[in-house]
């Protein structure tokens, strides 16, 4: 259970970092609008519309591991206004039996050269 909560917390942090990065790109004009889907009015109650766009992901200037800077397009989407707490996520998992991606074995279709013993979740 602790591992599930740590995984959920890490995913939440990574998602927030991605949204922050996308917002900076949109604010400073490096992004160009794309066809929006869904629309602003189609978000369910309690959710916020995030407009899609195209931005440069990576850098040619800073660290070698950030190369190359490529255009990435993200479609518009809706996101909850408030973060999901560990308690709320644990309740969701208990009620639905949801298994996170981190708890699933890696697929042989996606990773055909990976030995079977390395497919198990860690």
JOUR-V786138 format. One line per field, one symbol per residue. ss: DSSP state (@ for helix, = for strand, . for the rest). A space follows every 50 residues. Layout:
ss: ???
//
This chain:
ss: .@@@@@@@@@@@@@@@@@@@@@@@@@@....=.......@@@....==== ..=====......@@@...=====..====.....@@@@@@@@@@@.... @@@............@@@....
//
